[in-house]
Each structure stands twice: as structure tokens, then as C-alpha cells.
């Protein structure tokens, strides 16, 4: 079933990445299937069956805002795994990379605002609604 699952992971992730690009709470989105991605041409060449289920994005307001979003989702599970059938979310700066200095985190590509999603097979509208609810928990002053 991997071939079928990867197609759905990729479809959900692309739709979610496009949605995230339009959100006021989001500073940036990294997904190879986006037209805005610097990897779009490589993805088109090498990822012919889909662009994966992994998205990273930055939340306006930095560390606290990103941590709030990761902590307040209910459909996304707060786990460091990837590739599950269920959607997963992690804020590396406060979890997997918390033992590193900010400088060391940055050297690995982890910024304080970064959230990583491993998009599963759920209905994409449920994923959007879950993130929208989590975004509503961010202090609105940081979004101005």
C-alpha cells in the first residue's frame, strides 16, 4: 500500500502547504511541491510520484508562538516520527533540539519559529481546522 499512501501523503501535504502560505500567522513555508520553492524544478524532476508528506514552516512570533501551535493541535500528534498514517507535528527548538544552543540549532537548520509536519492520511480539511484552532491560541499582538 506504500504507493497509494505516498500519493495521499503528498496530495494532503501540497494542499496544506498552499493553505499555510496564505495564513497571516505563517512567516514562511518550505515544501518542494510549492511554486515558491527553490527546489520546485528538482522536485518535478526527481519526485515524479509526489513531493512527500513533510512540510516545515515558520510561525510569526517565534519560539513561543511556534511552541503554542505545536502544543495546541489535537488532530496532529506531538511526535518526532515521520511517515505515519496519522499526522504528526513537532517544534524542534523545544523538543528534539532543545539541548543545543541557538547557534548549534541554526547550524542544523532549526530556527525558533520552525514547525515540522508529517502529514498523514486524514481529511485535509480536518488538518486545516486543527491548525487554525492552534493558530487562534497565539497572542494576536505578535501577528501585527
C-alpha positions as CSV (number, residue, x, y, z in Angstrom):
1,X,0.0,0.0,0.0
2,X,3.0,2.3,0.2
3,X,2.5,3.6,-3.4
4,X,-1.1,4.5,-2.6
5,X,-0.3,6.0,0.8
6,X,2.6,8.2,-0.6
7,X,0.2,9.6,-3.2
8,X,-2.2,10.7,-0.4
9,X,0.5,12.0,1.9
10,X,1.8,14.1,-1.0
11,X,-1.6,15.4,-2.1
12,X,-2.6,16.3,1.5
13,X,0.8,18.0,2.1
14,X,0.7,20.1,-1.1
15,X,-2.8,21.3,-0.3
16,X,-1.9,22.1,3.3
17,X,1.4,23.8,2.2
18,X,-0.5,26.1,-0.2
19,X,-3.0,26.9,2.6
20,X,-0.2,27.7,5.0
21,X,1.4,30.1,2.5
22,X,-1.8,32.2,2.7
23,X,-2.1,32.3,6.5
24,X,-1.3,35.5,8.3
25,X,0.2,33.6,11.2
26,X,2.8,32.0,9.0
27,X,6.1,33.7,8.1
28,X,7.4,31.1,5.6
29,X,6.7,27.6,4.2
30,X,9.1,25.0,2.9
31,X,7.7,22.3,0.7
32,X,9.2,21.1,-2.6
33,X,5.9,21.0,-4.4
34,X,5.1,24.7,-4.0
35,X,5.7,27.0,-6.9
36,X,7.6,29.3,-4.5
37,X,10.0,26.5,-3.5
38,X,13.6,26.9,-4.7
39,X,13.5,23.1,-5.1
40,X,10.5,23.0,-7.3
41,X,12.4,22.1,-10.5
42,X,14.4,19.4,-8.8
43,X,11.2,18.0,-7.2
44,X,9.5,17.9,-10.5
45,X,12.4,16.0,-12.0
46,X,13.1,13.5,-9.2
47,X,9.9,13.3,-7.2
48,X,7.6,12.3,-10.0
49,X,5.0,10.4,-7.9
50,X,4.6,13.2,-5.3
51,X,6.7,15.5,-3.2
52,X,6.4,13.8,0.2
53,X,4.3,14.4,3.3
54,X,6.9,16.6,5.1
55,X,6.3,20.3,5.5
56,X,8.3,22.8,7.5
57,X,7.1,26.3,8.2
58,X,7.8,29.3,10.5
59,X,5.2,30.8,12.8
60,X,5.2,34.6,13.3
61,X,6.1,35.4,16.9
62,X,9.0,32.9,17.0
63,X,9.6,30.4,19.7
64,X,6.6,30.9,22.0
65,X,4.1,31.1,19.1
66,X,5.5,28.0,17.4
67,X,5.5,26.1,20.6
68,X,1.9,27.1,21.3
69,X,0.8,25.9,17.9
70,X,2.6,22.5,18.3
71,X,1.1,22.1,21.8
72,X,-2.4,23.1,20.9
73,X,-3.2,20.8,18.0
74,X,-5.5,17.8,18.6
75,X,-5.6,16.0,15.2
76,X,-1.9,16.3,14.8
77,X,0.0,14.2,17.4
78,X,3.0,15.8,19.0
79,X,5.7,13.2,18.0
80,X,9.1,13.3,16.3
81,X,8.4,10.4,14.0
82,X,7.7,10.9,10.3
83,X,5.8,8.8,7.7
84,X,2.9,7.6,9.9
85,X,-0.6,7.3,8.5
86,X,-1.7,9.9,11.1
87,X,-0.4,13.5,11.0
88,X,2.4,14.5,13.3
89,X,3.7,17.8,14.5
90,X,6.9,18.9,16.3
91,X,8.6,22.1,17.4
92,X,12.2,21.0,17.2
93,X,13.6,24.0,19.2
94,X,11.7,23.0,22.3
95,X,11.9,19.2,21.8
96,X,14.4,17.3,19.7
97,X,17.0,20.1,19.5
98,X,16.4,21.8,22.9
99,X,19.7,20.6,24.3
100,X,21.6,22.6,21.6
101,X,22.5,26.3,21.8
102,X,20.6,28.6,19.4
103,X,23.8,28.8,17.3
104,X,24.0,25.0,17.1
105,X,20.3,24.7,16.3
106,X,20.7,27.2,13.5
107,X,23.6,25.2,12.1
108,X,21.2,22.2,11.7
109,X,18.5,24.3,10.1
110,X,16.4,24.6,13.2
111,X,15.1,28.1,13.8
112,X,13.0,29.1,16.9
113,X,9.9,29.6,14.7
114,X,10.1,26.2,12.8
115,X,7.4,23.6,13.0
116,X,7.7,20.3,11.1
117,X,4.6,18.5,10.0
118,X,4.5,14.9,8.8
119,X,1.2,14.9,7.0
120,X,-0.9,11.8,7.3
121,X,-4.0,10.4,5.5
122,X,-6.7,12.3,7.4
123,X,-9.2,14.6,5.6
124,X,-7.1,17.7,4.8
125,X,-9.9,20.0,6.0
126,X,-9.6,18.4,9.4
127,X,-5.9,19.2,9.4
128,X,-6.5,22.8,8.4
129,X,-9.2,23.2,11.1
130,X,-6.8,21.8,13.7
131,X,-4.0,24.2,12.7
132,X,-6.5,27.1,12.5
133,X,-7.6,26.4,16.1
134,X,-4.0,26.2,17.2
135,X,-3.2,29.5,15.4
136,X,-6.0,31.1,17.3
137,X,-4.1,30.4,20.6
138,X,-1.2,32.7,19.5
139,X,-1.0,36.1,21.1
140,X,-2.6,38.3,18.4
141,X,-0.1,41.1,19.1
142,X,2.8,39.1,17.6
143,X,0.9,38.8,14.3
144,X,0.7,42.5,13.6
